[in-house]
């Protein structure tokens, strides 16, 4: 009876490196994007800086809105301020009293 010979193949050197190389490549890819990606460490610092800038801008806009609301409240019919009405009328109608002195400012030309 002939003996059945089993053939054992020795794995090649490159075949043994495929799995570790792929794992290192995947870790390197995800590690790089964890640091430099849009939501990574560097990206988070940029987002936090933008948040601080926008909060500062929000505070300025809120203060400006409060000031405008206060000026508008002076023009409401229930609490009409005569000085504010006079100021607005002179500005929009371009009128002055005969005994007033008018100082004209030169307009700057945008370059």
N, CA, C and O atoms as CSV, one atom per row, in Angstrom:
chain,resi,resn,atom,element,x,y,z
A,1,UNK,N,N,0.818,-1.148,0.000
A,1,UNK,CA,C,0.000,0.000,0.000
A,1,UNK,C,C,0.889,1.247,0.000
A,1,UNK,O,O,1.785,1.412,0.827
A,2,UNK,N,N,0.598,2.093,-0.948
A,2,UNK,CA,C,1.432,3.294,-0.998
A,2,UNK,C,C,1.042,4.259,0.104
A,2,UNK,O,O,-0.122,4.397,0.479
A,3,UNK,N,N,2.023,4.885,0.578
A,3,UNK,CA,C,1.788,5.861,1.657
A,3,UNK,C,C,1.383,7.187,1.047
A,3,UNK,O,O,1.969,7.656,0.071
A,4,UNK,N,N,0.372,7.770,1.645
A,4,UNK,CA,C,-0.053,9.093,1.183
A,4,UNK,C,C,0.868,10.125,1.799
A,4,UNK,O,O,1.011,10.230,3.017
A,5,UNK,N,N,1.453,10.842,0.955
A,5,UNK,CA,C,2.391,11.860,1.444
A,5,UNK,C,C,1.650,13.176,1.633
A,5,UNK,O,O,0.980,13.668,0.724
A,6,UNK,N,N,1.779,13.715,2.790
A,6,UNK,CA,C,1.196,15.043,3.031
A,6,UNK,C,C,2.264,16.081,2.763
A,6,UNK,O,O,3.428,15.958,3.146
A,7,UNK,N,N,1.818,17.060,2.116
A,7,UNK,CA,C,2.774,18.084,1.740
A,7,UNK,C,C,2.570,19.289,2.653
A,7,UNK,O,O,1.496,19.890,2.659
A,8,UNK,N,N,3.548,19.625,3.386
A,8,UNK,CA,C,3.462,20.794,4.260
A,8,UNK,C,C,4.244,21.921,3.622
A,8,UNK,O,O,5.400,21.778,3.222
A,9,UNK,N,N,3.561,23.045,3.546
A,9,UNK,CA,C,4.229,24.202,2.968
A,9,UNK,C,C,4.731,25.098,4.074
A,9,UNK,O,O,4.047,25.344,5.068
A,10,UNK,N,N,5.886,25.556,3.885
A,10,UNK,CA,C,6.454,26.503,4.828
A,10,UNK,C,C,5.968,27.894,4.411
A,10,UNK,O,O,6.097,28.273,3.248
A,11,UNK,N,N,5.407,28.655,5.361
A,11,UNK,CA,C,4.901,29.992,5.009
A,11,UNK,C,C,6.070,30.891,4.651
A,11,UNK,O,O,7.139,30.849,5.259
A,12,UNK,N,N,5.821,31.690,3.656
A,12,UNK,CA,C,6.885,32.585,3.228
A,12,UNK,C,C,7.031,33.736,4.223
A,12,UNK,O,O,6.131,34.018,5.014
A,13,UNK,N,N,8.164,34.378,4.160
A,13,UNK,CA,C,8.463,35.488,5.067
A,13,UNK,C,C,7.480,36.645,4.875
A,13,UNK,O,O,7.026,37.238,5.854
A,14,UNK,N,N,7.149,36.971,3.621
A,14,UNK,CA,C,6.223,38.069,3.342
A,14,UNK,C,C,4.811,37.759,3.809
A,14,UNK,O,O,4.090,38.650,4.258
A,15,UNK,N,N,4.422,36.514,3.705
A,15,UNK,CA,C,3.065,36.135,4.111
A,15,UNK,C,C,2.875,36.310,5.622
A,15,UNK,O,O,1.774,36.618,6.076
A,16,UNK,N,N,3.932,36.116,6.388
A,16,UNK,CA,C,3.845,36.288,7.833
A,16,UNK,C,C,3.785,37.766,8.230
A,16,UNK,O,O,3.350,38.085,9.336
A,17,UNK,N,N,4.211,38.659,7.354
A,17,UNK,CA,C,4.229,40.090,7.680
A,17,UNK,C,C,2.949,40.820,7.292
A,17,UNK,O,O,2.748,41.960,7.709
A,18,UNK,N,N,2.093,40.202,6.517
A,18,UNK,CA,C,0.900,40.898,6.016
A,18,UNK,C,C,0.007,41.394,7.146
A,18,UNK,O,O,-0.352,42.572,7.159
A,19,UNK,N,N,-0.356,40.555,8.073
A,19,UNK,CA,C,-1.267,40.944,9.156
A,19,UNK,C,C,-0.670,42.035,10.048
A,19,UNK,O,O,-1.362,43.020,10.308
A,20,UNK,N,N,0.564,41.923,10.528
A,20,UNK,CA,C,1.110,43.002,11.349
A,20,UNK,C,C,1.244,44.334,10.590
A,20,UNK,O,O,1.013,45.401,11.159
A,21,UNK,N,N,1.619,44.263,9.310
A,21,UNK,CA,C,1.757,45.494,8.528
A,21,UNK,C,C,0.395,46.160,8.344
A,21,UNK,O,O,0.281,47.378,8.474
A,22,UNK,N,N,-0.629,45.379,8.044
A,22,UNK,CA,C,-1.975,45.946,7.909
A,22,UNK,C,C,-2.465,46.542,9.235
A,22,UNK,O,O,-3.094,47.601,9.237
A,23,UNK,N,N,-2.190,45.888,10.338
A,23,UNK,CA,C,-2.609,46.407,11.647
A,23,UNK,C,C,-1.883,47.706,11.970
A,23,UNK,O,O,-2.496,48.656,12.458
A,24,UNK,N,N,-0.577,47.754,11.701
A,24,UNK,CA,C,0.188,48.982,11.960
A,24,UNK,C,C,-0.294,50.115,11.063
A,24,UNK,O,O,-0.388,51.261,11.502
A,25,UNK,N,N,-0.601,49.798,9.801
A,25,UNK,CA,C,-1.103,50.822,8.880
A,25,UNK,C,C,-2.448,51.379,9.363
A,25,UNK,O,O,-2.665,52.591,9.334
A,26,UNK,N,N,-3.346,50.496,9.803
A,26,UNK,CA,C,-4.650,50.946,10.300
A,26,UNK,C,C,-4.481,51.796,11.551
A,26,UNK,O,O,-5.127,52.836,11.677
A,27,UNK,N,N,-3.628,51.376,12.476
A,27,UNK,CA,C,-3.385,52.165,13.685
A,27,UNK,C,C,-2.766,53.512,13.344
A,27,UNK,O,O,-3.130,54.532,13.929
A,28,UNK,N,N,-1.834,53.519,12.401
A,28,UNK,CA,C,-1.224,54.778,11.993
A,28,UNK,C,C,-2.241,55.727,11.367
A,28,UNK,O,O,-2.235,56.926,11.647
A,29,UNK,N,N,-3.112,55.186,10.521
A,29,UNK,CA,C,-4.147,56.001,9.870
A,29,UNK,C,C,-5.077,56.624,10.912
A,29,UNK,O,O,-5.307,57.834,10.905
A,30,UNK,N,N,-5.603,55.795,11.797
A,30,UNK,CA,C,-6.534,56.319,12.800
A,30,UNK,C,C,-5.827,57.213,13.811
A,30,UNK,O,O,-6.411,58.184,14.294
A,31,UNK,N,N,-4.575,56.895,14.136
A,31,UNK,CA,C,-3.815,57.755,15.045
A,31,UNK,C,C,-3.562,59.124,14.445
A,31,UNK,O,O,-3.689,60.136,15.134
A,32,UNK,N,N,-3.202,59.169,13.159
A,32,UNK,CA,C,-2.978,60.445,12.481
A,32,UNK,C,C,-4.238,61.293,12.496
A,32,UNK,O,O,-4.190,62.479,12.824
A,33,UNK,N,N,-5.369,60.687,12.142
A,33,UNK,CA,C,-6.620,61.447,12.097
A,33,UNK,C,C,-7.139,61.796,13.488
A,33,UNK,O,O,-7.879,62.769,13.635
A,34,UNK,N,N,-6.774,61.036,14.498
A,34,UNK,CA,C,-7.153,61.400,15.864
A,34,UNK,C,C,-6.423,62.667,16.295
A,34,UNK,O,O,-6.952,63.448,17.086
A,35,UNK,N,N,-5.227,62.874,15.788
A,35,UNK,CA,C,-4.465,64.077,16.128
A,35,UNK,C,C,-4.808,65.247,15.212
A,35,UNK,O,O,-5.060,66.353,15.692
A,36,UNK,N,N,-4.821,65.016,13.895
A,36,UNK,CA,C,-4.912,66.107,12.928
A,36,UNK,C,C,-6.259,66.217,12.235
A,36,UNK,O,O,-6.448,67.136,11.438
A,37,UNK,N,N,-7.175,65.353,12.493
A,37,UNK,CA,C,-8.464,65.389,11.816
A,37,UNK,C,C,-9.301,66.580,12.262
A,37,UNK,O,O,-8.932,67.317,13.177
A,38,UNK,N,N,-10.419,66.747,11.602
A,38,UNK,CA,C,-11.315,67.870,11.894
A,38,UNK,C,C,-11.769,67.869,13.352
A,38,UNK,O,O,-11.906,68.930,13.962
A,39,UNK,N,N,-12.000,66.701,13.903
A,39,UNK,CA,C,-12.431,66.589,15.299
A,39,UNK,C,C,-11.322,66.042,16.190
A,39,UNK,O,O,-11.589,65.589,17.303
A,40,UNK,N,N,-10.081,66.080,15.711
A,40,UNK,CA,C,-8.946,65.596,16.488
A,40,UNK,C,C,-8.491,66.628,17.500
A,40,UNK,O,O,-9.189,67.607,17.764
A,41,UNK,N,N,-7.315,66.401,18.063
A,41,UNK,CA,C,-6.776,67.283,19.098
A,41,UNK,C,C,-6.540,68.684,18.543
A,41,UNK,O,O,-6.918,69.674,19.169
A,42,UNK,N,N,-5.916,68.767,17.373
A,42,UNK,CA,C,-5.645,70.078,16.754
A,42,UNK,C,C,-6.954,70.736,16.322
A,42,UNK,O,O,-7.143,71.937,16.519
A,43,UNK,N,N,-7.847,69.959,15.738
A,43,UNK,CA,C,-9.140,70.487,15.310
A,43,UNK,C,C,-9.968,70.974,16.481
A,43,UNK,O,O,-10.684,71.969,16.367
A,44,UNK,N,N,-9.878,70.288,17.595
A,44,UNK,CA,C,-10.640,70.697,18.781
A,44,UNK,C,C,-10.154,72.048,19.291
A,44,UNK,O,O,-10.955,72.881,19.716
A,45,UNK,N,N,-8.839,72.267,19.251
A,45,UNK,CA,C,-8.297,73.561,19.680
A,45,UNK,C,C,-8.800,74.669,18.770
A,45,UNK,O,O,-9.124,75.759,19.241
A,46,UNK,N,N,-8.868,74.400,17.465
A,46,UNK,CA,C,-9.382,75.406,16.530
A,46,UNK,C,C,-10.859,75.689,16.802
A,46,UNK,O,O,-11.291,76.841,16.761
A,47,UNK,N,N,-11.622,74.651,17.074
A,47,UNK,CA,C,-13.050,74.825,17.356
A,47,UNK,C,C,-13.237,75.629,18.642
A,47,UNK,O,O,-14.096,76.509,18.700
A,48,UNK,N,N,-12.441,75.335,19.675
A,48,UNK,CA,C,-12.554,76.077,20.934
A,48,UNK,C,C,-12.188,77.541,20.741
A,48,UNK,O,O,-12.804,78.413,21.353
A,49,UNK,N,N,-11.183,77.831,19.891
A,49,UNK,CA,C,-10.816,79.219,19.610
A,49,UNK,C,C,-11.956,79.935,18.878
A,49,UNK,O,O,-12.262,81.089,19.178
A,50,UNK,N,N,-12.579,79.250,17.923
A,50,UNK,CA,C,-13.709,79.845,17.210
A,50,UNK,C,C,-14.874,80.106,18.154
A,50,UNK,O,O,-15.551,81.127,18.037
A,51,UNK,N,N,-15.113,79.190,19.089
A,51,UNK,CA,C,-16.195,79.375,20.056
A,51,UNK,C,C,-15.935,80.620,20.898
A,51,UNK,O,O,-16.852,81.401,21.154
A,52,UNK,N,N,-14.678,80.809,21.333
A,52,UNK,CA,C,-14.340,81.984,22.144
A,52,UNK,C,C,-14.541,83.267,21.340
A,52,UNK,O,O,-15.070,84.248,21.863
A,53,UNK,N,N,-14.120,83.267,20.067
A,53,UNK,CA,C,-14.301,84.450,19.222
A,53,UNK,C,C,-15.786,84.756,19.021
A,53,UNK,O,O,-16.205,85.911,19.103
A,54,UNK,N,N,-16.571,83.719,18.759
A,54,UNK,CA,C,-17.999,83.925,18.519
A,54,UNK,C,C,-18.732,84.361,19.781
A,54,UNK,O,O,-19.689,85.131,19.704
A,55,UNK,N,N,-18.296,83.877,20.943
A,55,UNK,CA,C,-18.915,84.335,22.188
A,55,UNK,C,C,-18.622,85.811,22.435
A,55,UNK,O,O,-19.487,86.546,22.911
A,56,UNK,N,N,-17.404,86.248,22.114
A,56,UNK,CA,C,-17.072,87.672,22.226
A,56,UNK,C,C,-17.915,88.507,21.292
A,56,UNK,O,O,-18.413,89.566,21.675
A,57,UNK,N,N,-18.081,88.032,20.056
A,57,UNK,CA,C,-18.912,88.745,19.083
A,57,UNK,C,C,-20.368,88.781,19.542
A,57,UNK,O,O,-21.057,89.784,19.359
A,58,UNK,N,N,-20.832,87.681,20.138
A,58,UNK,CA,C,-22.203,87.628,20.648
A,58,UNK,C,C,-22.417,88.668,21.736
A,58,UNK,O,O,-23.452,89.334,21.760
A,59,UNK,N,N,-21.451,88.815,22.639
A,59,UNK,CA,C,-21.576,89.807,23.707
A,59,UNK,C,C,-21.679,91.218,23.130
A,59,UNK,O,O,-22.471,92.031,23.607
A,60,UNK,N,N,-20.870,91.508,22.091
A,60,UNK,CA,C,-20.950,92.830,21.462
A,60,UNK,C,C,-22.312,93.049,20.812
A,60,UNK,O,O,-22.896,94.126,20.930
A,61,UNK,N,N,-22.811,92.031,20.130
A,61,UNK,CA,C,-24.101,92.165,19.460
A,61,UNK,C,C,-25.250,92.288,20.455
A,61,UNK,O,O,-26.208,93.021,20.211
A,62,UNK,N,N,-25.160,91.577,21.568
A,62,UNK,CA,C,-26.204,91.685,22.595
A,62,UNK,C,C,-26.214,93.094,23.178
A,62,UNK,O,O,-27.281,93.664,23.403
A,63,UNK,N,N,-25.029,93.661,23.426
A,63,UNK,CA,C,-24.958,95.024,23.961
A,63,UNK,C,C,-25.515,96.020,22.945
A,63,UNK,O,O,-26.236,96.948,23.312
A,64,UNK,N,N,-25.180,95.828,21.676
A,64,UNK,CA,C,-25.696,96.724,20.629
A,64,UNK,C,C,-27.215,96.607,20.513
A,64,UNK,O,O,-27.909,97.604,20.315
A,65,UNK,N,N,-27.724,95.380,20.638
A,65,UNK,CA,C,-29.169,95.190,20.556
A,65,UNK,C,C,-29.875,95.868,21.723
A,65,UNK,O,O,-30.926,96.484,21.546
A,66,UNK,N,N,-29.297,95.753,22.917
A,66,UNK,CA,C,-29.897,96.427,24.078
A,66,UNK,C,C,-29.945,97.933,23.874
A,66,UNK,O,O,-30.940,98.582,24.196
A,67,UNK,N,N,-28.860,98.483,23.335
A,67,UNK,CA,C,-28.816,99.926,23.080
A,67,UNK,C,C,-29.876,100.331,22.059
A,67,UNK,O,O,-30.565,101.335,22.237
A,68,UNK,N,N,-30.002,99.554,20.997
A,68,UNK,CA,C,-31.020,99.858,19.981
A,68,UNK,C,C,-32.434,99.705,20.553
A,68,UNK,O,O,-33.321,100.499,20.239
A,69,UNK,N,N,-32.640,98.699,21.382
A,69,UNK,CA,C,-33.961,98.514,21.995
A,69,UNK,C,C,-34.311,99.686,22.901
A,69,UNK,O,O,-35.463,100.114,22.962
A,70,UNK,N,N,-33.308,100.201,23.603
A,70,UNK,CA,C,-33.556,101.355,24.466
A,70,UNK,C,C,-33.922,102.580,23.634
A,70,UNK,O,O,-34.811,103.346,24.006
A,71,UNK,N,N,-33.232,102.762,22.505
A,71,UNK,CA,C,-33.540,103.913,21.638
A,71,UNK,C,C,-34.920,103.763,21.005
A,71,UNK,O,O,-35.646,104.748,20.870
A,72,UNK,N,N,-35.288,102.553,20.619
A,72,UNK,CA,C,-36.604,102.318,20.017
A,72,UNK,C,C,-37.700,102.552,21.049
A,72,UNK,O,O,-38.764,103.076,20.721
A,73,UNK,N,N,-37.440,102.166,22.294
A,73,UNK,CA,C,-38.469,102.359,23.326
A,73,UNK,C,C,-38.761,103.848,23.544
A,73,UNK,O,O,-39.854,104.214,23.975
A,74,UNK,N,N,-37.774,104.704,23.244
A,74,UNK,CA,C,-38.020,106.147,23.372
A,74,UNK,C,C,-38.938,106.676,22.269
A,74,UNK,O,O,-39.519,107.752,22.415
A,75,UNK,N,N,-39.074,105.938,21.178
A,75,UNK,CA,C,-39.930,106.372,20.067
A,75,UNK,C,C,-41.317,105.737,20.104
A,75,UNK,O,O,-42.125,105.999,19.212
A,76,UNK,N,N,-41.610,104.936,21.077
A,76,UNK,CA,C,-42.939,104.319,21.171
A,76,UNK,C,C,-43.974,105.395,21.523
A,76,UNK,O,O,-43.677,106.334,22.261
A,77,UNK,N,N,-45.178,105.247,20.994
A,77,UNK,CA,C,-46.208,106.272,21.246
A,77,UNK,C,C,-46.522,106.465,22.726
A,77,UNK,O,O,-46.829,107.583,23.140
A,78,UNK,N,N,-46.454,105.398,23.540
A,78,UNK,CA,C,-46.781,105.562,24.951
A,78,UNK,C,C,-45.718,106.338,25.709
A,78,UNK,O,O,-46.022,106.957,26.729
A,79,UNK,N,N,-44.486,106.318,25.239
A,79,UNK,CA,C,-43.411,107.013,25.954
A,79,UNK,C,C,-42.549,107.790,24.963
A,79,UNK,O,O,-41.331,107.619,24.934
A,80,UNK,N,N,-43.152,108.611,24.183
A,80,UNK,CA,C,-42.458,109.368,23.145
A,80,UNK,C,C,-41.603,110.467,23.772
A,80,UNK,O,O,-42.107,111.329,24.492
A,81,UNK,N,N,-40.314,110.422,23.489
A,81,UNK,CA,C,-39.373,111.411,23.992
A,81,UNK,C,C,-39.258,112.533,22.955
A,81,UNK,O,O,-38.859,112.268,21.820
A,82,UNK,N,N,-39.592,113.767,23.310
A,82,UNK,CA,C,-39.557,114.867,22.339
A,82,UNK,C,C,-38.155,115.113,21.764
A,82,UNK,O,O,-38.020,115.453,20.588
A,83,UNK,N,N,-37.133,114.944,22.572
A,83,UNK,CA,C,-35.773,115.144,22.062
A,83,UNK,C,C,-35.415,114.109,20.999
A,83,UNK,O,O,-34.799,114.442,19.986
A,84,UNK,N,N,-35.802,112.858,21.229
A,84,UNK,CA,C,-35.516,111.813,20.249
A,84,UNK,C,C,-36.306,112.062,18.972
A,84,UNK,O,O,-35.783,111.873,17.874
A,85,UNK,N,N,-37.534,112.475,19.102
A,85,UNK,CA,C,-38.353,112.772,17.931
A,85,UNK,C,C,-37.747,113.926,17.132
A,85,UNK,O,O,-37.692,113.872,15.904
A,86,UNK,N,N,-37.297,114.959,17.824
A,86,UNK,CA,C,-36.677,116.103,17.164
A,86,UNK,C,C,-35.394,115.677,16.442
A,86,UNK,O,O,-35.150,116.081,15.306
A,87,UNK,N,N,-34.588,114.865,17.106
A,87,UNK,CA,C,-33.333,114.386,16.502
A,87,UNK,C,C,-33.604,113.592,15.227
A,87,UNK,O,O,-32.956,113.821,14.206
A,88,UNK,N,N,-34.548,112.670,15.278
A,88,UNK,CA,C,-34.866,111.838,14.105
A,88,UNK,C,C,-35.447,112.682,12.975
A,88,UNK,O,O,-35.096,112.484,11.812
A,89,UNK,N,N,-36.337,113.624,13.307
A,89,UNK,CA,C,-36.955,114.458,12.278
A,89,UNK,C,C,-35.904,115.322,11.583
A,89,UNK,O,O,-35.925,115.456,10.359
A,90,UNK,N,N,-35.003,115.897,12.336
A,90,UNK,CA,C,-33.946,116.727,11.735
A,90,UNK,C,C,-33.032,115.879,10.845
A,90,UNK,O,O,-32.611,116.328,9.778
A,91,UNK,N,N,-32.736,114.695,11.271
A,91,UNK,CA,C,-31.850,113.837,10.503
A,91,UNK,C,C,-32.482,113.432,9.171
A,91,UNK,O,O,-31.852,113.536,8.119
A,92,UNK,N,N,-33.721,112.975,9.228
A,92,UNK,CA,C,-34.364,112.470,8.013
A,92,UNK,C,C,-34.884,113.578,7.095
A,92,UNK,O,O,-34.890,113.423,5.874
A,93,UNK,N,N,-35.318,114.687,7.677
A,93,UNK,CA,C,-35.864,115.775,6.856
A,93,UNK,C,C,-34.815,116.805,6.465
A,93,UNK,O,O,-35.071,117.667,5.624
A,94,UNK,N,N,-33.637,116.719,7.071
A,94,UNK,CA,C,-32.529,117.620,6.764
A,94,UNK,C,C,-32.933,119.082,7.018
A,94,UNK,O,O,-32.701,119.958,6.186
A,95,UNK,N,N,-33.540,119.320,8.187
A,95,UNK,CA,C,-34.005,120.655,8.543
A,95,UNK,C,C,-33.281,121.157,9.787
A,95,UNK,O,O,-32.870,120.367,10.637
A,96,UNK,N,N,-33.126,122.490,9.890
A,96,UNK,CA,C,-32.566,123.129,11.085
A,96,UNK,C,C,-33.347,124.404,11.361
A,96,UNK,O,O,-34.052,124.914,10.490
A,97,UNK,N,N,-33.215,124.909,12.575
A,97,UNK,CA,C,-33.833,126.196,12.919
A,97,UNK,C,C,-32.970,127.319,12.347
A,97,UNK,O,O,-31.771,127.137,12.139
A,98,UNK,N,N,-33.567,128.456,12.096
A,98,UNK,CA,C,-32.798,129.568,11.503
A,98,UNK,C,C,-31.659,130.065,12.407
A,98,UNK,O,O,-30.665,130.586,11.902
A,99,UNK,N,N,-31.782,129.916,13.709
A,99,UNK,CA,C,-30.756,130.442,14.610
A,99,UNK,C,C,-29.681,129.404,14.967
A,99,UNK,O,O,-28.852,129.666,15.839
A,100,UNK,N,N,-29.677,128.238,14.316
A,100,UNK,CA,C,-28.695,127.199,14.609
A,100,UNK,C,C,-27.517,127.272,13.637
A,100,UNK,O,O,-27.652,127.719,12.499
A,101,UNK,N,N,-26.379,126.827,14.112
A,101,UNK,CA,C,-25.172,126.781,13.315
A,101,UNK,C,C,-24.967,125.340,12.842
A,101,UNK,O,O,-25.032,124.406,13.642
A,102,UNK,N,N,-24.721,125.161,11.548
A,102,UNK,CA,C,-24.558,123.828,10.971
A,102,UNK,C,C,-23.094,123.652,10.607
A,102,UNK,O,O,-22.514,124.483,9.907
A,103,UNK,N,N,-22.494,122.552,11.090
A,103,UNK,CA,C,-21.104,122.217,10.762
A,103,UNK,C,C,-21.149,121.011,9.827
A,103,UNK,O,O,-21.645,119.948,10.200
A,104,UNK,N,N,-20.635,121.179,8.623
A,104,UNK,CA,C,-20.623,120.089,7.640
A,104,UNK,C,C,-19.285,119.357,7.724
A,104,UNK,O,O,-18.224,119.981,7.735
A,105,UNK,N,N,-19.349,118.048,7.781
A,105,UNK,CA,C,-18.158,117.213,7.809
A,105,UNK,C,C,-17.884,116.721,6.395
A,105,UNK,O,O,-18.805,116.297,5.696
A,106,UNK,N,N,-16.623,116.775,5.968
A,106,UNK,CA,C,-16.342,116.240,4.635
A,106,UNK,C,C,-16.476,114.713,4.641
A,106,UNK,O,O,-16.084,114.054,5.604
A,107,UNK,N,N,-17.028,114.163,3.566
A,107,UNK,CA,C,-17.180,112.716,3.484
A,107,UNK,C,C,-15.869,112.114,3.026
A,107,UNK,O,O,-15.189,112.662,2.159
A,108,UNK,N,N,-15.522,110.992,3.610
A,108,UNK,CA,C,-14.297,110.304,3.193
A,108,UNK,C,C,-14.594,109.428,2.004
A,108,UNK,O,O,-15.643,108.785,1.941
A,109,UNK,N,N,-13.676,109.400,1.062
A,109,UNK,CA,C,-13.838,108.592,-0.140
A,109,UNK,C,C,-13.173,107.242,0.089
A,109,UNK,O,O,-11.993,107.169,0.432
A,110,UNK,N,N,-13.941,106.179,-0.103
A,110,UNK,CA,C,-13.395,104.831,0.085
A,110,UNK,C,C,-12.447,104.510,-1.068
A,110,UNK,O,O,-12.778,104.720,-2.235
A,111,UNK,N,N,-11.274,104.003,-0.727
A,111,UNK,CA,C,-10.290,103.666,-1.763
A,111,UNK,C,C,-10.116,102.195,-1.875
A,111,UNK,O,O,-9.327,101.727,-2.697
